[in-house]
């Protein structure tokens, strides 16, 4: 491992001069800085980040806690955060909570022990309105940016989120404009703020169109393909007379679509189907899925912008980004019988 004194010996100067040159100190000439920087690069010198952190009180590390990277919603958001962090001289430490509050707390504490300069957190869902670890974070000086809709226990932090109410209403309006009046909604967890926002958007669009809300065609479907399939079984066992299904996310929609197709139903001839999220598989499903294109990369960029503002000590405000409706082959006008 190349040390400062190795560079100093080869350059014929003091260790202090080398140190100052590599830190771009003002009292070292431009020519000397250039010569030492070139020599350090040729020798393969790598700065000691831990030592630099002790001097500057900054580790140039950012912590990121998400449920799991296998969730396709996070892939592009994480990519954006990491890319922007890299461009600004930061490294990102990624940890998975698996949507478990206990594990999430452990992840946060481990990242704090690494003296990260800031934290990005996609909070695990909880029934409680308070969470001790978030109360501790609020008392600390560590900048925190919440990814996604804020629950009550983290309502006081900056956040970046999609406008899920408006986006979900766009899906419902699309189905209404096609002529559907019995639109079943496959809902997510009641503890998930984003899932509740999407249900609220569905209700809003029905209300604006003067279509009566019917809770008999609301089905609890969770968030996964498997949960979507189970909810579809329940849906088929009941005489709902629904001509369209709107789901809380694309994974649930894929599960629903698989089950309906296995049962011999045609999409959209027998029933229209719409999702939310525009994950990669939605475009390549057997019947390409009408869905909401979430601004996943832009959410990551916005999160990093908020974090940089906080790190500079500037005032920052939470951001809510709009999303677009993508119409594909899974929705059509209902067939008159």
C-alpha positions in Angstrom: 0.0 0.0 0.0 1.5 3.4 -1.1 1.8 5.9 1.7 2.3 9.7 1.7 5.9 9.2 2.9 6.6 7.0 -0.1 5.4 9.7 -2.4 7.4 12.3 -0.4 10.6 10.2 -0.7 10.3 9.9 -4.5 9.3 13.5 -4.9 12.1 14.7 -2.7 9.9 16.8 -0.5 8.2 16.6 3.0 5.2 14.5 3.8 3.4 17.8 4.8 4.0 19.2 1.3 2.6 16.0 -0.3 -0.4 16.1 2.0 -1.1 19.7 1.2 -0.7 19.2 -2.6 -3.2 16.3 -2.6 -5.6 18.4 -0.6 -5.2 21.3 -3.1 -3.9 23.7 -0.4 -3.5 27.3 -1.5 0.1 27.6 -0.2 1.5 25.0 -2.6 2.4 26.0 -6.2 0.3 24.8 -9.2 3.4 23.1 -10.7 4.2 21.2 -7.4 0.6 20.1 -7.1 0.6 18.8 -10.7 3.9 16.9 -10.2 2.8 15.3 -6.9 -0.7 14.4 -8.3 0.9 12.7 -11.3 3.4 10.9 -9.2 0.7 9.7 -6.8 -1.4 8.4 -9.7 1.6 6.6 -11.2 2.4 4.9 -7.8 -1.2 3.8 -7.4 -1.9 5.9 -4.3 -5.4 5.6 -2.8 -6.4 8.2 -0.2 -7.4 6.9 3.3 -11.1 7.8 3.4 -11.4 7.1 7.1 -8.5 9.4 8.0 -9.9 12.1 5.7 -13.2 11.7 7.4 -11.7 12.3 10.8 -10.2 15.6 9.5 -13.3 16.8 7.7 -16.0 15.2 9.8 -17.4 13.9 6.5 -17.1 10.2 5.4 -18.6 10.9 1.9 -20.8 8.0 2.5 -24.6 7.9 2.1 -26.8 5.1 3.5 -29.7 3.7 1.5 -32.4 1.4 3.1 -35.0 -0.2 0.9 -37.2 -3.3 1.3 -35.3 -5.4 -1.3 -33.7 -4.7 -4.7 -35.6 -7.6 -6.2 -38.6 -5.2 -6.1 -38.4 -3.8 -9.7 -39.8 -0.4 -8.5 -36.5 0.3 -6.7 -34.0 -0.6 -9.5 -34.0 2.7 -11.4 -34.4 4.9 -8.3 -31.3 3.3 -6.7 -29.4 3.6 -10.0 -30.2 7.4 -10.1 -29.1 7.9 -6.5 -25.9 6.0 -6.9 -25.0 7.7 -10.2 -25.6 11.2 -8.8 -23.8 10.3 -5.6 -20.8 9.2 -7.6 -20.8 12.4 -9.6 -20.7 14.4 -6.4 -17.9 12.3 -4.8 -20.1 10.1 -2.5 -20.4 6.4 -2.2 -23.7 4.6 -1.3 -24.0 1.8 1.2 -27.2 -0.2 0.4 -29.0 -2.3 3.0 -32.3 -4.3 2.7 -35.0 -4.2 5.4 -37.2 -6.9 3.8 -40.1 -4.6 4.9 -39.4 -5.7 8.5 -39.4 -2.8 11.0 -37.0 -4.6 13.4 -34.5 -5.3 10.6 -35.0 -1.8 9.3 -33.9 -0.3 12.7 -30.8 -2.6 12.7 -29.9 -1.4 9.2 -30.2 2.2 10.2 -28.1 1.8 13.3 -25.4 -0.1 11.3 -25.3 2.7 8.8 -25.1 5.3 11.5 -22.2 3.4 13.1 -20.4 3.9 9.7 -20.9 7.7 10.2 -22.8 8.1 7.0 -23.3 11.8 6.0 -27.0 11.2 5.2 -29.7 8.5 4.9 -32.3 7.6 2.2 -35.0 5.3 3.6 -38.0 3.6 2.0 -39.8 2.9 5.3 -41.1 -0.6 6.2 -44.8 -0.6 6.7 -46.1 -0.4 10.3 -49.5 -0.2 12.0 -48.0 2.1 14.7 -48.1 5.9 14.2 -44.8 6.3 16.0 -41.4 4.6 15.6 -38.6 5.0 18.0 -35.8 4.9 15.4 -37.3 7.7 13.4 -37.8 9.8 16.5 -34.1 9.3 17.2 -33.2 10.3 13.6 -35.3 13.4 14.0 -33.3 14.4 17.1 -30.0 13.7 15.4 -28.2 15.9 12.9 -28.1 13.3 10.1 -30.0 14.4 7.0 -32.8 12.0 6.0 -34.8 11.8 2.8 -37.8 9.4 2.7 -38.4 7.6 -0.6 -42.1 7.3 -1.3 -45.2 8.4 0.5 -44.7 9.3 4.2 -46.5 7.4 7.0 -47.3 9.3 10.2 -44.2 7.9 12.0 -41.9 9.7 9.4 -44.1 12.6 8.4 -41.6 15.2 9.6 -38.8 14.3 7.2 -38.2 15.5 3.7 -39.5 13.1 1.1 -39.8 12.4 -2.7 -42.8 10.7 -3.9 -45.0 10.2 -6.9 -48.5 11.8 -7.0 -50.2 8.5 -6.6 -53.7 9.9 -6.0 -53.7 11.8 -9.3 -52.0 8.9 -11.2 -54.5 6.3 -10.0 -57.4 8.6 -10.9 -56.0 8.7 -14.4 -56.3 4.9 -14.7 -59.8 4.9 -13.5 -60.8 7.8 -15.8 -59.3 5.9 -18.7 -61.5 2.8 -17.9 -64.6 5.0 -17.4 -64.0 6.8 -20.8 -63.9 3.4 -22.4 -67.4 2.8 -21.1 -66.7 0.6 -18.0 -68.9 1.3 -15.0 -68.2 -1.8 -12.8 -64.5 -1.4 -12.2 -63.1 -3.8 -9.5 -60.1 -2.5 -7.5 -57.4 -4.9 -6.2 -56.0 -3.0 -3.2 -52.7 -3.1 -1.3 -51.9 -3.1 2.3 -54.0 -0.8 4.5 -50.7 0.2 6.3 -49.1 1.4 3.1 -49.5 5.1 2.4 -49.0 4.7 -1.4 -51.5 1.8 -1.6 -54.1 4.0 0.2 -53.3 6.9 -2.1 -54.0 4.7 -5.1 -57.3 3.6 -3.7 -58.2 7.2 -2.9 -57.4 8.1 -6.6 -59.8 5.4 -7.8 -62.6 6.7 -5.5 -61.9 10.3 -6.6 -62.3 9.4 -10.3 -65.6 7.5 -9.6 -66.9 10.4 -7.6 -66.1 12.9 -10.3 -67.9 10.7 -12.9 -70.9 10.3 -10.6 -70.4 6.5 -10.5 -71.4 5.0 -7.2 -68.6 3.4 -5.1 -69.2 -0.2 -4.3 -67.0 -1.8 -1.6 -68.2 -5.3 -2.8 -65.8 -5.0 -5.7 -62.8 -4.0 -3.6 -60.4 -6.9 -3.1 -57.4 -7.1 -0.8 -54.5 -8.2 -3.0 -51.3 -7.3 -1.2 -48.4 -6.5 -3.5 -47.1 -9.6 -5.2 -47.9 -11.8 -8.2 -48.9 -14.6 -5.9 -51.2 -12.4 -3.9 -52.7 -11.1 -7.1 -53.5 -14.6 -8.2 -55.2 -15.4 -4.9 -57.3 -12.3 -5.1 -58.3 -13.2 -8.6 -59.6 -16.6 -7.4 -61.8 -14.8 -4.9 -62.9 -12.3 -7.6 -64.0 -15.1 -9.9 -65.9 -16.9 -7.2 -68.2 -13.8 -6.7 -70.7 -12.5 -9.1 -69.3 -9.0 -9.3 -70.4 -8.2 -12.9 -67.2 -6.2 -13.2 -66.0 -5.5 -16.7 -62.6 -4.1 -15.7 -60.0 -4.6 -13.0 -57.6 -1.9 -11.7 -54.8 -3.0 -9.4 -52.5 -1.4 -6.9 -49.4 -2.3 -8.8 -48.1 -4.2 -11.8 -47.1 -7.3 -9.9 -50.6 -7.8 -8.7 -51.9 -7.1 -12.2 -49.6 -9.8 -13.6 -50.9 -12.3 -11.0 -54.5 -11.4 -11.8 -53.8 -11.7 -15.6 -52.1 -15.1 -15.2 -55.1 -16.5 -13.3 -57.7 -15.0 -15.7 -55.9 -16.4 -18.8 -55.5 -19.8 -17.1 -59.3 -19.8 -16.6 -59.9 -19.2 -20.3 -60.9 -15.6 -20.1 -59.6 -13.2 -22.7 -58.0 -9.8 -21.9 -59.4 -7.3 -22.8 -62.3 -8.9 -24.7 -63.8 -10.5 -21.6 -62.3 -8.1 -19.0 -60.0 -5.1 -19.1 -57.0 -5.1 -16.7 -54.8 -2.2 -15.6 -51.8 -1.9 -13.3 -49.6 0.7 -11.7 -45.8 1.2 -11.9 -44.7 0.2 -15.4 -42.1 -2.4 -14.3 -40.3 -4.0 -17.2 -42.5 -7.2 -17.2 -45.7 -5.1 -17.7 -44.7 -4.3 -21.3 -43.7 -7.9 -22.0 -46.7 -9.6 -20.3 -48.7 -11.9 -22.6 -51.1 -9.0 -23.0 -49.1 -5.8 -22.6 -50.4 -4.0 -19.6 -52.0 -0.6 -19.4 -50.4 1.0 -16.4 -48.9 4.1 -14.8 -45.3 5.0 -15.7 -43.8 6.0 -12.4 -40.9 8.5 -12.7 -38.5 6.1 -10.9 -35.2 7.6 -12.2 -36.4 11.2 -11.6 -37.5 10.2 -8.1 -33.9 9.1 -7.4 -32.5 12.3 -8.9 -34.9 14.4 -6.9 -33.9 12.5 -3.7 -30.3 13.2 -4.3 -30.9 16.9 -5.0 -32.7 17.2 -1.6 -29.9 15.4 0.1 -27.2 17.6 -1.4 -29.2 20.7 -0.4 -29.4 19.4 3.2 -25.7 18.6 3.2 -24.9 22.1 2.1 -27.1 23.5 4.9 -29.6 24.9 2.5 -33.4 25.0 2.8 -35.2 22.2 1.0 -38.8 21.1 0.4 -40.3 17.7 -0.3 -41.1 16.9 -3.9 -44.1 15.2 -5.4 -43.6 14.2 -9.1 -46.4 13.5 -11.6 -46.7 10.2 -13.5 -48.0 9.3 -17.0 -50.7 6.9 -18.1 -49.4 4.2 -20.6 -52.2 2.7 -22.6 -51.5 -0.8 -24.0 -53.5 -3.8 -25.2 -54.9 -4.9 -21.8 -57.7 -2.3 -21.8 -60.6 -1.8 -24.3 -64.3 -0.9 -24.4 -66.5 -3.5 -22.7 -68.2 -5.9 -25.1 -71.9 -5.6 -25.0 -73.7 -8.9 -24.3 
